[in-house]
Amino acid sequence: MRPVRVLLVDDSVVIRRVVGDVIKDAPGVELAGTAPNGRIGLAKIGQLVPDVVVLDVEMPEMDGLATLTALRADWPRLPVIMFSTLTDRGAAVTLDALLRGADDYVTKPSHTGGLHEAQARVQAELVPKIKLLGNRGGGPAPRPGSGAPVPRRAPTPLPGRAAPAAPAARIPTAARTDRRIDAVVIGVSTGGPNALAEITPALPADLPVPVVVVQHMPPMFTRLLAERLDTRSGLRIAEAAGGETLTPGSMWIAPGDHHLVVRGGPGQPVRLALDDGPKENSCRPSVDPLFRSAATVWGPNLLAVVLTGMGRDGERGAARIREAGGTVVAQDEASSVVWGMPGAVVEAGLADAVMPLSGVANEIVRIARIGRVASAAGTR
């Protein structure tokens, strides 16, 4: 297979040199070209036909958001990784980019860390995402109406596993349950902000259950994500601080660098708690601690949803939920930016249903409401 071709768009000569040197030495990746601003970068996409664009957030002439908007209009399927500084402004603009369709992001190396540290950060954090997203679909889709063929790459199987069979052949597209659901827990990573931005506006303010979300993100990003989603949804959405009592019609998002778990028992209110324990699946927050604690609190009356994301976080927690009698829904491969997390759940046989992102919100509402109707009917 040919290497993943990368176009790097960044106004910093130093960053272009650091990233370019790392990419040149990385197997399976090729630097197709560089550009000092978005306007030049857009012109080079048609010339170089890259598989992935790494896009700086703040640039002269045409910044990252404006470039992304124009890029998505002409190349809607070309993977884009935002490259930003870890500042309030950098985080805010990066999150806006993710909500507008960027696939992922990486924070830039610090200027104080030295050349070796900067190269190590790029090698460890940026290169794996370039490979994963570049192998997902293979090059930019043509401009709308061009009639040009779309180059394709074979989908990459989960690490260490054979490519799974098509899930639609063995898993229903709706969960078969009439059990009362008392809470929804969601795990998501790469592609998550955009996925959550599609789901949350479709969840009604009178949703009869609370929702708790783990999105792999650092501090500052999770607060901004909660604020952005709250303005788009009838639900009350906030970053969790710990100690909140879970109530219907509300959603809480795990804060960066903290696991989020639920605590409670029969006859007691269920509350959120923060956990500073070790990373799990190389993540904090991690999906597995939330899923395990939720399985203990709600048992069979729990719905878990595993959305797009890199890695296998959530697989063991989903197994615990299924053991407790709960229901697990996974996003399908076609609508996932990366089918790592939901793919792991499907491959392990833990999904009660697999469906496109466009159907997830309706499934949450259906299960939350139908379960209550069925439960109420049984008590008459």
N, C-alpha and C positions, 0 to 999 in steps of 0.2 A: 504494500500500500504506500502511495506517495506521502511525503510528510505534510503536516498541516501548515498551510501558508498563512502568515500573520501580517497584517498591516498595523503598524504602531503609529497612532496620531497623538503627538504630545509636543508642546512648545519648548520643553526643556531639552537642551542639547545633552546635558548630563544624563537625564533619564533615558533619552533615546540611545545613548551609548551603552548605559548599563544594561537595559533590557535587550538591546540588539546583540550585545556580546553573549549574554546568557542564552538567548534563543539560538544563536549560531552554533553553540556548543551542545545544545540539547537534542538528543536523538528523537526523531519523529516530528520535529518542528522546524520550520524554515521561515526566515524573515523575508517576506515578499517585498517589503518596502516601508518607508517611514514618511511622515508628513508633519510639519510644524504647526498646522492649524486645521480646523474642520473643513474649511473650504477646499484646501488642497487635498485633504484626505478623501473627501467625497469624489473628487475628480479621479483620484488614483484607484478607487474601488473598481470602476469599469475597466481600467487599464490592467490592473494586476490580478483581478479575480481572486481575492483572498478567501480563506475559509473562516477566518475569525478577524474581527477588528478590536484592537485594544485602544480605548478612547479616553483621553484625558478629560477631566471635568472642566477645568478652568484654562482657557486659551484665548489669545487675542483674535480679533477679526470674526471668529465664529466659535462659540464655546461648545462644550460637550452636549448640553441639552438641545441647542439648535441643530447641531450636527446630527444627533441621534434622531430627532424629528424628521429631518430631511432624508436621512439614511433609511429609516423605516418606511417612508413613502415609496422609495424606489427599490429597496432590497428588504422586504419584510421578514425574510427568513434567515438573513445573515447574522450569525451569532456575534454579539457585542459584549465586551467586558469593560466596564467603567474602571478607570484608574484614578484614584483621588487621594488627597491628603486627609488624615484623620483629624479634622477640625469640625467645628459646628457647621460652618458653611459647606465644607467638603462633604460632610455626612448628609446635609439637607439636600444638596444638589444631586448627590449620588442616589439618594432614595427617590427623588423625583424621577431620575433617569430609570431606575428599576420599575417604578410604577408606569412609566411610559413605554416599557418594552425592552429595556436592556436585560440581558440574560443573567449577568452576574457582575461582581465587582471585586476589586482587590485594592487595599490601601497601599499607597506608595511607601517605599522605604524612607526612614528618617534621614535627614541630611547629616545628623550627628553620629550616625552609626558607622560611617566609613564605607569604602568601596566594597570590601569583602562581605560585610554584613548585608549591604544592599543587594549584591548579587545572590547571596544565599536566600534572602527573602523572596526575590523574584523567582529563583529556581524552585523554592518550596511551595509558594502560594500561587504564582501566576501561571507557570508552565503547565502544571497538572490541569488547570481549568481550561487553558488553551487546547490541550490535547482532547479533553473530554468533550468540549463543545464543538471543536473542529471535526471530530469524528462522528458527531451526531447526525449531520445532514449533508455535509459536503459542499461548501462553497456558497456564494450568494445566489439566491433565487434571481431570475431575470427581472428586469423592470416590467411592471404591469403592461400587458398588451404587446410585449415584444415578440412573443411566440418562440423564444429561444428555449432550447431544452435545459432542464435543470440537472446539473451534475449531482450524483448521489454517492454517498459512502455507505458501506455496509454498517448497520448499527453495531455498536460495541457491546459485547455481553458483559454482565456483571463480573467484577474481578474474581478470577478463580473459578468461575462457573460457566457452564455451557449456556448458550443463548436460550431463554425459555420459549416454550411454545406460545403461540398467540393466545392471550388470556381469554378472549371472547369465546373460544371453543370449549372452555372448561369452567368458566366462572360466570355467574349471572351478572347482568348489568343493573340489577336492583337487589338490595338485600332483602331476603325473605324473613321478616320478623314482624310479629305483632306485639312484642314485648314493650312495656313502658320504658322509655328512655329518660333518665334524669339528668344527663350531662353529655356534652360533646367535647372531645379532646382532639386537637389537630396537631400533626407534626409536619414540618415543611422546611425546606432549605433552598437550594439553588432554584431560582425562578419563583420563589415564594411570595415576595411582595406583589408581583403582578397577579399571581394566582389569588392571593387574599383580596386584592383590589377588585377582582371579578366576583368572588364569592360573597364578600360582606354586604355589598349593596342589595343583594338578592335575599338576605336574611331579614325577616320582618322584625319590627320593634317588639311585637308580642310573641316572639319565639319563646316557647314555654320552658326552655332549659338554658342554663349558662353554657358558655363556650370558653375553653382554655386553650391557648395556642403556644407552641414552641416553634419559633422561627430562628434558625441559626444566624445570629447577628451579634456584633459587639455592642457594648454600651453606647448610648447616644443614638445609634441607628434604631434600636427597638422603641425608644421613646418617640422618636420622630415618626416611625411607622404607625404606632398606635394613634398618634395625633392625626396623621393623614387619613387613616382608615375611618376614624371617628367622624370626620366631616363628610364621609361618603355613605354612611350606613345609618339605618334606623336603630341599630344596636348601640348601646353605650360601650365604647371601646377605650381601654386604658392599658398602660403598662402596669404590670403588677408590682406592688411594693411589699407584699406580704401582710397577712392579717385580714385581708378582705373576705367578707362573707359572700359566697357565690349566690347570685340571684338570677332568675330568668331574664332574658332579654339583654344580657350583658356579655362582653367578651374581654378577657384579659390576656395580655401577651407577656411572655416571660422576658424579664430584663436581661440585657447582655451580661455575660460573665456570671450568671446565677442560674442554677437549676430551679425549676418551679414545680412544686408538688402540692397535693391537696391533702388535707387532714380533716378527720371527722369520723363520726360513728353513729349508730342508731340513736335517733332522738336528739342528735346534736347538729348544729349548723356546720356545713362544710366550709372550711376556710383555706385560703391560699397560704403557702409558706415558701420562703426562699431557702435554698440549700447551696452552700458554698463548697460542697464536696468535690472530689477529684473529677476531672473531665471524663466523660464516657463517650466512646466512639470518637475520641479526639475533639469533643464539643462540650461547651458549657455556655448556654443551656443545651441540654440534650433531651431528646424526645423520650428516651426510655425511662428516666426517673418519673416524669409526669405520667406516662402510661401505666407504670407499675403501681404508683400510688392511687391513681384513679381506679384501677382494677380492684384494689383493696377496698376502696370506699364505696364504689357503686356496683361492683360485681356484674351481674347480667344486665343491669339497667344502664349500660354505658355504650355510647357510640364513639368509635375512634376513626379518624380520617387521616390517611397518610398521603400527602401530596408530593409534588415534584421535589427532587433533592438528590444530591450526591451522597454516596455511601450507603450504609445499611442501618443508620440510626432509626429506631422505632420498631425494628424487626422483633427483638426480644420482648419489648414492651407489648407489642401486638400479640405475641404468643401468650403472655400473661393475661391479657384481656380475653382472648379466646378461651383460655383455661377457666376463667371466671364466668364464662357464659355470655360475654359481651359481643358486640357486633363491630366488624372492621370493614371499612370501605377504602379502596385504593384508587388513585388516579391512574388512568390508562397511559400507555407508552406514547401514543400518538400526540397527546396534548401536553405531555410533560417536557419541560426544558431538559431535565435529566431524569431518567427513569431508574435511578439507583435505589432510593428509599422505597417508593411504592413497588418497584420491581422486585426488591428483596422480599417484601411481604407477600406478593403474589407467588413468587417462586417457592417460598416456604409453605404454601398452601394455607395461608392465614387470612386471606381476603374473602369475606362473604359476598362482596361485589366489587367489580372494577368498572370504571366509567370515565368518560371525558370530563375535563374540568367544568365544562358548561352544564353538566348534570349534577354536580356535587351539591350545590346549594339547595336545589329542589329535593335531593335525596335526604339531606339533613332535615329539612322542614317536614317532608313526608314521614320520616321515621319518628321524629319528635311528636308529631300530631297524631298520626295513625296509632302509634303505640298507646297514647293516652286514650283515644277513642275506644280501642280494643280493651284496655284495662278497665275503663269506666263501664263498658258494656258487661264485662264479666262480673261486676259487683252488684248488678241490678237483680 
